[in-house]
């Protein structure tokens, strides 16, 4: 009778150990599919709305902020957009080298493979995405299903719009150079449709201009009177130099492609935010063109590693200890 009871105890322990090992495996795998945030260090700022982190999140193209689009500065196929350098300089000043918490929404990546996240400095307070909108460094860009903070972000943008802050204080022509995300500004928006030049009707037998008189003095083109003191920040002066790399205002030395200090960097002594990336044609390394946009694959969220506690190892050790005790007890009974 005692032997039968001991054998039953051994079998019972075997079943319990198997269940514990299976449960441990499930617990070990589950956090990777339920994690919604990750703490990282901002290693490098790409532009106003894109960063690279350590540990790396989002592969080679980094992390893109959800819900906000800052003016373009790094696309080799697009010109530098107004207020883009200021937005990049602000993000770099605030985030580079800092510990931040990335919070993910339903869609984890965009069509370029970048991770999509809300960013919080220190893990508390408003998201940095909202800060960019409230300070006028970018405009609202909501792509469903990542619309968790749409109402909050919309209110932040309206605050900047009413205060004519950042991009909302640009001239109409400059606003029409931005992307159009349905916020009333940007190329193709209602306020910009009338800006397109209309072709001149053909003139019948247009008069032939008289040839210039020999040795006549040639007028100098107007240069304007802008100088470094006309720009509130170094990044604003650098934006002008990027738009006109021939430096017609002499912001980087004598007028023309001459320089003092860092080649291609305007008004180095002006207040921050600063943008010290050289203007085109001053010796910077050309960036490779972005490959054609691949078709978006079916949505299968892949979460980053959690770094959670080793549940499987703990349960596995406990299960093996319980199984060993049962085997020793059973062996003792069988010897009697």
C-alpha positions in Angstrom: 0.0 0.0 0.0 2.8 2.4 0.9 4.6 1.5 -2.3 1.5 2.3 -4.4 1.0 5.6 -2.6 4.6 6.6 -3.3 4.4 5.7 -7.0 1.2 7.8 -7.2 3.1 10.7 -5.6 6.0 10.3 -8.1 3.5 10.3 -11.0 1.7 13.4 -9.6 5.0 15.3 -9.3 5.9 14.4 -12.8 2.6 15.9 -14.1 3.1 19.0 -12.0 6.7 19.5 -13.2 5.5 19.2 -16.8 2.9 21.8 -16.3 5.3 24.2 -14.6 7.8 23.9 -17.4 5.1 24.6 -20.0 3.8 27.6 -18.0 7.3 28.9 -17.7 7.8 28.8 -21.4 4.6 30.7 -22.0 5.5 33.4 -19.4 8.9 33.8 -21.0 7.4 34.4 -24.4 4.3 36.5 -23.4 6.0 39.8 -22.4 7.5 40.3 -25.9 3.9 40.5 -27.3 2.5 42.7 -24.5 5.2 45.3 -24.0 4.0 48.8 -25.0 7.0 50.9 -24.0 10.8 50.8 -23.8 13.4 53.1 -22.1 16.4 54.0 -24.4 19.0 56.7 -24.8 18.8 59.1 -27.8 22.1 58.5 -29.6 21.6 60.8 -32.6 19.0 63.2 -34.0 18.4 62.8 -37.7 16.0 65.7 -38.0 13.1 67.3 -36.1 11.0 64.2 -35.9 13.4 61.2 -36.3 16.0 59.9 -33.9 18.4 56.9 -33.4 18.6 55.2 -30.0 20.7 52.9 -27.9 19.8 50.1 -27.7 18.7 50.4 -31.3 15.0 50.5 -32.0 13.6 50.7 -35.6 16.6 49.2 -37.5 18.9 51.4 -39.6 16.3 54.2 -40.1 15.6 54.8 -36.4 12.5 56.0 -34.7 9.8 58.4 -36.2 7.6 60.4 -33.9 3.9 59.7 -34.1 1.5 62.5 -35.0 3.9 65.3 -36.0 5.7 66.2 -39.2 8.6 68.7 -39.0 9.8 70.5 -42.2 12.2 68.4 -44.3 16.0 68.9 -44.0 17.8 65.6 -44.9 16.0 64.1 -48.0 18.6 64.5 -50.8 15.7 64.6 -53.3 13.9 67.5 -51.6 15.0 71.0 -50.8 15.4 72.1 -47.2 12.0 73.4 -46.2 11.5 76.6 -44.2 11.9 76.2 -40.4 13.4 72.7 -40.9 16.8 73.6 -39.5 15.3 75.3 -36.5 13.2 72.1 -35.7 16.2 69.8 -36.1 18.3 72.1 -33.8 15.5 72.1 -31.2 15.1 68.3 -31.1 18.9 67.9 -31.0 19.2 70.3 -28.1 16.4 68.7 -26.1 16.9 65.0 -26.7 20.4 64.1 -27.9 22.2 62.1 -25.1 19.0 61.9 -23.0 17.1 58.9 -21.5 13.6 58.8 -23.0 10.7 56.4 -22.8 9.3 55.3 -26.2 5.6 54.3 -26.1 4.2 52.4 -29.1 0.7 52.5 -30.7 -1.1 49.9 -32.8 1.1 50.3 -35.9 4.7 49.7 -34.8 6.5 50.6 -38.0 6.0 52.8 -41.1 6.6 52.0 -44.7 10.3 52.7 -44.4 10.8 50.3 -41.5 11.2 53.0 -38.9 9.7 52.4 -35.5 6.7 54.7 -34.6 6.6 56.0 -31.1 5.6 58.7 -28.6 8.6 60.1 -26.8 8.7 61.2 -23.2 11.8 62.8 -21.5 12.1 61.1 -18.1 8.9 59.1 -18.8 6.7 61.8 -17.4 4.9 65.0 -18.6 3.6 65.6 -22.1 5.1 63.8 -25.0 7.9 65.5 -27.0 5.6 65.0 -30.0 3.1 67.4 -28.4 5.9 69.8 -27.5 6.9 70.1 -31.1 3.4 70.9 -32.1 2.8 73.4 -29.2 6.1 75.2 -30.1 5.3 75.4 -33.8 8.2 73.2 -34.9 5.9 70.9 -36.9 2.3 70.3 -38.0 -0.2 67.6 -37.2 0.0 64.4 -39.1 -2.4 61.6 -37.9 -2.3 58.3 -39.6 -4.9 55.7 -38.4 -4.8 53.6 -36.3 -2.2 55.6 -34.4 -4.6 58.2 -33.3 -4.5 57.8 -29.5 -3.6 61.5 -28.9 -5.3 63.1 -31.9 -7.4 65.5 -29.9 -4.6 66.5 -27.5 -2.2 67.1 -30.4 -4.8 69.1 -32.4 -5.2 71.4 -29.4 -1.4 71.9 -29.1 -1.2 72.8 -32.8 -4.0 75.3 -32.4 -2.2 77.0 -29.6 0.9 77.5 -31.8 -1.3 78.7 -34.7 -3.1 81.3 -32.6 0.3 82.6 -31.3 1.8 82.6 -34.8 4.6 80.5 -33.4 7.2 78.6 -35.5 5.9 77.5 -38.9 2.7 79.5 -38.2 4.7 82.7 -38.2 6.2 82.1 -41.6 5.2 84.1 -44.7 2.5 82.7 -46.9 5.1 81.8 -49.6 7.2 79.9 -47.1 4.2 78.0 -45.7 3.4 76.9 -49.2 6.8 75.2 -49.5 5.8 72.8 -46.6 4.1 69.4 -46.9 0.3 69.5 -47.0 -1.3 67.4 -44.2 -4.8 69.0 -44.3 -3.9 71.8 -41.7 -4.5 74.7 -44.0 -0.9 75.2 -45.0 1.5 73.4 -47.4 1.7 72.9 -51.1 -1.7 72.5 -52.7 -3.6 73.8 -49.7 -6.4 76.3 -50.4 -4.2 79.3 -49.4 -1.5 78.2 -51.8 -3.5 77.3 -54.9 -3.5 80.9 -56.1 0.3 81.1 -55.8 1.1 79.1 -58.9 2.3 81.3 -61.7 0.0 81.5 -64.7 1.6 81.1 -68.2 1.8 84.3 -70.2 -0.3 84.3 -73.4 1.8 84.1 -76.6 2.6 87.5 -78.0 2.3 88.0 -81.8 5.5 89.1 -83.3 7.2 90.1 -80.0 9.6 93.1 -80.4 13.2 92.2 -80.8 15.3 93.8 -78.0 18.0 96.2 -79.1 21.5 95.0 -78.7 23.5 96.5 -75.8 25.7 99.4 -76.7 29.4 98.5 -76.7 31.3 99.3 -73.5 28.0 100.1 -71.7 28.3 99.7 -67.9 26.4 96.6 -66.7 24.2 97.1 -63.6 25.0 95.0 -60.5 22.2 92.7 -59.4 20.5 93.8 -56.2 22.1 92.1 -53.1 20.0 93.4 -50.3 21.2 94.5 -46.9 20.7 91.3 -44.7 23.4 90.4 -42.3 23.8 88.2 -39.3 22.0 90.6 -37.0 18.9 90.3 -39.1 18.4 86.7 -37.9 17.3 85.8 -34.3 19.2 82.5 -34.2 22.1 80.9 -35.9 19.8 78.1 -37.3 17.6 80.8 -39.0 20.7 82.3 -40.7 21.8 78.8 -41.7 18.4 78.1 -43.3 19.0 81.2 -45.6 22.5 80.0 -46.5 21.0 76.5 -47.4 18.4 78.1 -49.7 21.1 80.3 -51.3 24.5 78.5 -51.1 26.2 81.2 -53.2 25.8 83.4 -50.0 24.6 86.5 -51.7 24.3 88.2 -48.3 27.8 87.3 -47.1 26.6 85.4 -44.0 29.7 83.1 -44.1 32.4 85.7 -45.0 32.6 87.7 -48.2 29.8 87.5 -50.6 30.0 84.3 -52.7 31.4 80.9 -51.8 33.9 82.4 -49.4 34.0 81.6 -45.7 35.4 82.4 -42.3 35.3 79.8 -39.5 33.5 76.6 -40.4 33.0 76.4 -44.2 29.4 76.6 -45.1 28.1 77.6 -41.6 26.5 81.0 -41.4 26.7 83.5 -38.5 28.4 81.1 -36.0 28.2 83.6 -33.1 24.4 84.0 -33.3 22.3 82.6 -30.4 21.0 79.0 -30.4 19.3 76.9 -31.6 22.2 76.2 -33.9 22.6 74.2 -37.1 26.3 73.6 -37.8 25.8 71.2 -40.8 27.5 72.9 -43.8 25.3 74.2 -46.6 25.4 72.3 -50.0 28.6 72.5 -51.9 30.9 73.3 -48.9 32.5 69.9 -48.5 29.8 67.8 -46.8 29.5 64.2 -47.8 26.6 63.6 -50.2 23.9 61.3 -48.8 22.8 58.3 -50.8 19.3 58.6 -52.3 16.6 56.9 -50.4 15.6 53.6 -52.2 12.1 53.5 -53.8 9.4 53.0 -51.3 8.6 49.3 -50.9 5.0 48.0 -50.7 3.8 47.9 -47.2 3.7 44.3 -45.9 0.8 42.9 -43.9 0.6 44.2 -40.4 2.4 41.9 -38.0 3.6 43.9 -35.0 7.0 42.9 -33.9 7.9 44.2 -30.4 11.4 44.9 -29.1 12.9 42.6 -26.4 11.5 43.3 -23.0 14.4 42.5 -20.7 11.9 41.2 -18.2 12.7 38.7 -15.4 13.7 35.1 -16.5 10.4 33.4 -15.5 11.2 30.2 -17.4 14.6 29.7 -15.7 13.0 30.2 -12.2 10.1 27.9 -12.8 12.4 25.3 -14.5 14.7 25.1 -11.6 11.8 24.7 -9.2 10.2 22.0 -11.3 13.5 20.0 -11.6 14.0 20.3 -7.8 10.5 18.9 -7.2 11.0 16.1 -9.7 14.3 15.2 -8.1 12.7 14.9 -4.6 9.9 12.7 -6.0 12.4 10.4 -7.7 14.5 10.0 -4.5 11.4 9.2 -2.5 10.2 6.7 -5.1 13.6 5.0 -5.2 13.7 4.6 -1.4 10.3 2.8 -1.4 11.2 0.5 -4.3 14.3 -0.7 -2.3 12.2 -1.8 0.7 
